[in-house]
Amino acid sequence: MSWIGEAFAMAPAGGGDGGGGSLITSLMPLALIFVIMYMLIIRPQQKKQKDQQRMIDSLKKGDNIVTNGGIHGTIVGVKEREKTLIVKIADNVKIELSRGTVARVKE
């Protein structure tokens, strides 16, 4: 139990935080960390999601695409109501995919 006595001995005499800091200065590092996290992680992720959604919304017949599963094909039909695409992946082979499965449009 001697370590408890040593801890109390190291504490400032006033029993508080020394009287030198305020709530704002003690929360400043936390706010700075939040701003850095926002700028480095959250903001770029939101931009990437917006770009992906813009690409999905602009898909049209004739686009060459790659799906998240790695399937390469050409869009031969678009069903707006069901939000699906009809994709030709080989001769006489067509599949129906959700728009959200498209990873990118090939140039």
MODELLER restraints for C-alpha pairs under 7 A, 6 or more apart:
rsr = mdl.restraints
at = mdl.atoms
rsr.add(forms.Gaussian(group=physical.xy_distance, feature=features.Distance(at['CA:12:A'], at['CA:18:A']), mean=5.96, stdev=0.5))
rsr.add(forms.Gaussian(group=physical.xy_distance, feature=features.Distance(at['CA:56:A'], at['CA:99:A']), mean=6.36, stdev=0.5))
rsr.add(forms.Gaussian(group=physical.xy_distance, feature=features.Distance(at['CA:56:A'], at['CA:100:A']), mean=6.97, stdev=0.5))
rsr.add(forms.Gaussian(group=physical.xy_distance, feature=features.Distance(at['CA:61:A'], at['CA:75:A']), mean=5.05, stdev=0.5))
rsr.add(forms.Gaussian(group=physical.xy_distance, feature=features.Distance(at['CA:61:A'], at['CA:76:A']), mean=5.28, stdev=0.5))
rsr.add(forms.Gaussian(group=physical.xy_distance, feature=features.Distance(at['CA:61:A'], at['CA:77:A']), mean=5.70, stdev=0.5))
rsr.add(forms.Gaussian(group=physical.xy_distance, feature=features.Distance(at['CA:61:A'], at['CA:78:A']), mean=6.74, stdev=0.5))
rsr.add(forms.Gaussian(group=physical.xy_distance, feature=features.Distance(at['CA:62:A'], at['CA:74:A']), mean=5.96, stdev=0.5))
rsr.add(forms.Gaussian(group=physical.xy_distance, feature=features.Distance(at['CA:62:A'], at['CA:75:A']), mean=5.19, stdev=0.5))
rsr.add(forms.Gaussian(group=physical.xy_distance, feature=features.Distance(at['CA:62:A'], at['CA:76:A']), mean=6.06, stdev=0.5))
rsr.add(forms.Gaussian(group=physical.xy_distance, feature=features.Distance(at['CA:63:A'], at['CA:74:A']), mean=5.67, stdev=0.5))
rsr.add(forms.Gaussian(group=physical.xy_distance, feature=features.Distance(at['CA:63:A'], at['CA:75:A']), mean=5.53, stdev=0.5))
rsr.add(forms.Gaussian(group=physical.xy_distance, feature=features.Distance(at['CA:63:A'], at['CA:105:A']), mean=6.81, stdev=0.5))
rsr.add(forms.Gaussian(group=physical.xy_distance, feature=features.Distance(at['CA:64:A'], at['CA:73:A']), mean=5.74, stdev=0.5))
rsr.add(forms.Gaussian(group=physical.xy_distance, feature=features.Distance(at['CA:64:A'], at['CA:74:A']), mean=4.42, stdev=0.5))
rsr.add(forms.Gaussian(group=physical.xy_distance, feature=features.Distance(at['CA:64:A'], at['CA:75:A']), mean=6.52, stdev=0.5))
rsr.add(forms.Gaussian(group=physical.xy_distance, feature=features.Distance(at['CA:64:A'], at['CA:105:A']), mean=5.84, stdev=0.5))
rsr.add(forms.Gaussian(group=physical.xy_distance, feature=features.Distance(at['CA:64:A'], at['CA:106:A']), mean=5.33, stdev=0.5))
rsr.add(forms.Gaussian(group=physical.xy_distance, feature=features.Distance(at['CA:65:A'], at['CA:72:A']), mean=5.84, stdev=0.5))
rsr.add(forms.Gaussian(group=physical.xy_distance, feature=features.Distance(at['CA:65:A'], at['CA:73:A']), mean=5.60, stdev=0.5))
rsr.add(forms.Gaussian(group=physical.xy_distance, feature=features.Distance(at['CA:65:A'], at['CA:74:A']), mean=6.11, stdev=0.5))
rsr.add(forms.Gaussian(group=physical.xy_distance, feature=features.Distance(at['CA:65:A'], at['CA:102:A']), mean=6.80, stdev=0.5))
rsr.add(forms.Gaussian(group=physical.xy_distance, feature=features.Distance(at['CA:65:A'], at['CA:104:A']), mean=5.88, stdev=0.5))
rsr.add(forms.Gaussian(group=physical.xy_distance, feature=features.Distance(at['CA:65:A'], at['CA:105:A']), mean=4.37, stdev=0.5))
rsr.add(forms.Gaussian(group=physical.xy_distance, feature=features.Distance(at['CA:65:A'], at['CA:106:A']), mean=5.42, stdev=0.5))
rsr.add(forms.Gaussian(group=physical.xy_distance, feature=features.Distance(at['CA:66:A'], at['CA:72:A']), mean=4.61, stdev=0.5))
rsr.add(forms.Gaussian(group=physical.xy_distance, feature=features.Distance(at['CA:66:A'], at['CA:73:A']), mean=6.64, stdev=0.5))
rsr.add(forms.Gaussian(group=physical.xy_distance, feature=features.Distance(at['CA:66:A'], at['CA:102:A']), mean=6.07, stdev=0.5))
rsr.add(forms.Gaussian(group=physical.xy_distance, feature=features.Distance(at['CA:66:A'], at['CA:103:A']), mean=5.77, stdev=0.5))
rsr.add(forms.Gaussian(group=physical.xy_distance, feature=features.Distance(at['CA:66:A'], at['CA:104:A']), mean=5.51, stdev=0.5))
rsr.add(forms.Gaussian(group=physical.xy_distance, feature=features.Distance(at['CA:66:A'], at['CA:105:A']), mean=6.31, stdev=0.5))
rsr.add(forms.Gaussian(group=physical.xy_distance, feature=features.Distance(at['CA:66:A'], at['CA:106:A']), mean=6.98, stdev=0.5))
rsr.add(forms.Gaussian(group=physical.xy_distance, feature=features.Distance(at['CA:67:A'], at['CA:101:A']), mean=5.45, stdev=0.5))
rsr.add(forms.Gaussian(group=physical.xy_distance, feature=features.Distance(at['CA:67:A'], at['CA:102:A']), mean=4.24, stdev=0.5))
rsr.add(forms.Gaussian(group=physical.xy_distance, feature=features.Distance(at['CA:67:A'], at['CA:103:A']), mean=4.87, stdev=0.5))
rsr.add(forms.Gaussian(group=physical.xy_distance, feature=features.Distance(at['CA:67:A'], at['CA:104:A']), mean=6.94, stdev=0.5))
rsr.add(forms.Gaussian(group=physical.xy_distance, feature=features.Distance(at['CA:68:A'], at['CA:101:A']), mean=5.56, stdev=0.5))
rsr.add(forms.Gaussian(group=physical.xy_distance, feature=features.Distance(at['CA:68:A'], at['CA:102:A']), mean=5.95, stdev=0.5))
rsr.add(forms.Gaussian(group=physical.xy_distance, feature=features.Distance(at['CA:68:A'], at['CA:103:A']), mean=5.02, stdev=0.5))
rsr.add(forms.Gaussian(group=physical.xy_distance, feature=features.Distance(at['CA:72:A'], at['CA:89:A']), mean=6.36, stdev=0.5))
rsr.add(forms.Gaussian(group=physical.xy_distance, feature=features.Distance(at['CA:73:A'], at['CA:87:A']), mean=5.88, stdev=0.5))
rsr.add(forms.Gaussian(group=physical.xy_distance, feature=features.Distance(at['CA:73:A'], at['CA:88:A']), mean=5.44, stdev=0.5))
rsr.add(forms.Gaussian(group=physical.xy_distance, feature=features.Distance(at['CA:73:A'], at['CA:89:A']), mean=4.43, stdev=0.5))
rsr.add(forms.Gaussian(group=physical.xy_distance, feature=features.Distance(at['CA:74:A'], at['CA:87:A']), mean=5.38, stdev=0.5))
rsr.add(forms.Gaussian(group=physical.xy_distance, feature=features.Distance(at['CA:74:A'], at['CA:88:A']), mean=5.25, stdev=0.5))
rsr.add(forms.Gaussian(group=physical.xy_distance, feature=features.Distance(at['CA:74:A'], at['CA:89:A']), mean=6.65, stdev=0.5))
rsr.add(forms.Gaussian(group=physical.xy_distance, feature=features.Distance(at['CA:75:A'], at['CA:85:A']), mean=6.64, stdev=0.5))
rsr.add(forms.Gaussian(group=physical.xy_distance, feature=features.Distance(at['CA:75:A'], at['CA:86:A']), mean=5.87, stdev=0.5))
rsr.add(forms.Gaussian(group=physical.xy_distance, feature=features.Distance(at['CA:75:A'], at['CA:87:A']), mean=4.42, stdev=0.5))
rsr.add(forms.Gaussian(group=physical.xy_distance, feature=features.Distance(at['CA:75:A'], at['CA:88:A']), mean=6.30, stdev=0.5))
rsr.add(forms.Gaussian(group=physical.xy_distance, feature=features.Distance(at['CA:76:A'], at['CA:86:A']), mean=5.70, stdev=0.5))
rsr.add(forms.Gaussian(group=physical.xy_distance, feature=features.Distance(at['CA:76:A'], at['CA:87:A']), mean=5.62, stdev=0.5))
rsr.add(forms.Gaussian(group=physical.xy_distance, feature=features.Distance(at['CA:76:A'], at['CA:88:A']), mean=6.38, stdev=0.5))
rsr.add(forms.Gaussian(group=physical.xy_distance, feature=features.Distance(at['CA:77:A'], at['CA:85:A']), mean=5.90, stdev=0.5))
rsr.add(forms.Gaussian(group=physical.xy_distance, feature=features.Distance(at['CA:77:A'], at['CA:86:A']), mean=4.82, stdev=0.5))
rsr.add(forms.Gaussian(group=physical.xy_distance, feature=features.Distance(at['CA:78:A'], at['CA:84:A']), mean=6.25, stdev=0.5))
rsr.add(forms.Gaussian(group=physical.xy_distance, feature=features.Distance(at['CA:78:A'], at['CA:85:A']), mean=4.68, stdev=0.5))
rsr.add(forms.Gaussian(group=physical.xy_distance, feature=features.Distance(at['CA:78:A'], at['CA:86:A']), mean=6.13, stdev=0.5))
rsr.add(forms.Gaussian(group=physical.xy_distance, feature=features.Distance(at['CA:79:A'], at['CA:85:A']), mean=6.04, stdev=0.5))
rsr.add(forms.Gaussian(group=physical.xy_distance, feature=features.Distance(at['CA:83:A'], at['CA:98:A']), mean=6.34, stdev=0.5))
rsr.add(forms.Gaussian(group=physical.xy_distance, feature=features.Distance(at['CA:83:A'], at['CA:99:A']), mean=6.08, stdev=0.5))
rsr.add(forms.Gaussian(group=physical.xy_distance, feature=features.Distance(at['CA:84:A'], at['CA:96:A']), mean=6.54, stdev=0.5))
rsr.add(forms.Gaussian(group=physical.xy_distance, feature=features.Distance(at['CA:84:A'], at['CA:97:A']), mean=5.44, stdev=0.5))
rsr.add(forms.Gaussian(group=physical.xy_distance, feature=features.Distance(at['CA:84:A'], at['CA:98:A']), mean=4.41, stdev=0.5))
rsr.add(forms.Gaussian(group=physical.xy_distance, feature=features.Distance(at['CA:84:A'], at['CA:99:A']), mean=5.34, stdev=0.5))
rsr.add(forms.Gaussian(group=physical.xy_distance, feature=features.Distance(at['CA:85:A'], at['CA:96:A']), mean=5.53, stdev=0.5))
rsr.add(forms.Gaussian(group=physical.xy_distance, feature=features.Distance(at['CA:85:A'], at['CA:97:A']), mean=5.19, stdev=0.5))
rsr.add(forms.Gaussian(group=physical.xy_distance, feature=features.Distance(at['CA:85:A'], at['CA:98:A']), mean=6.19, stdev=0.5))
rsr.add(forms.Gaussian(group=physical.xy_distance, feature=features.Distance(at['CA:85:A'], at['CA:99:A']), mean=6.26, stdev=0.5))
rsr.add(forms.Gaussian(group=physical.xy_distance, feature=features.Distance(at['CA:86:A'], at['CA:94:A']), mean=6.47, stdev=0.5))
rsr.add(forms.Gaussian(group=physical.xy_distance, feature=features.Distance(at['CA:86:A'], at['CA:95:A']), mean=5.62, stdev=0.5))
rsr.add(forms.Gaussian(group=physical.xy_distance, feature=features.Distance(at['CA:86:A'], at['CA:96:A']), mean=4.46, stdev=0.5))
rsr.add(forms.Gaussian(group=physical.xy_distance, feature=features.Distance(at['CA:86:A'], at['CA:97:A']), mean=6.39, stdev=0.5))
rsr.add(forms.Gaussian(group=physical.xy_distance, feature=features.Distance(at['CA:87:A'], at['CA:94:A']), mean=5.39, stdev=0.5))
rsr.add(forms.Gaussian(group=physical.xy_distance, feature=features.Distance(at['CA:87:A'], at['CA:95:A']), mean=5.30, stdev=0.5))
rsr.add(forms.Gaussian(group=physical.xy_distance, feature=features.Distance(at['CA:87:A'], at['CA:96:A']), mean=6.17, stdev=0.5))
rsr.add(forms.Gaussian(group=physical.xy_distance, feature=features.Distance(at['CA:88:A'], at['CA:94:A']), mean=4.33, stdev=0.5))
rsr.add(forms.Gaussian(group=physical.xy_distance, feature=features.Distance(at['CA:88:A'], at['CA:95:A']), mean=6.50, stdev=0.5))
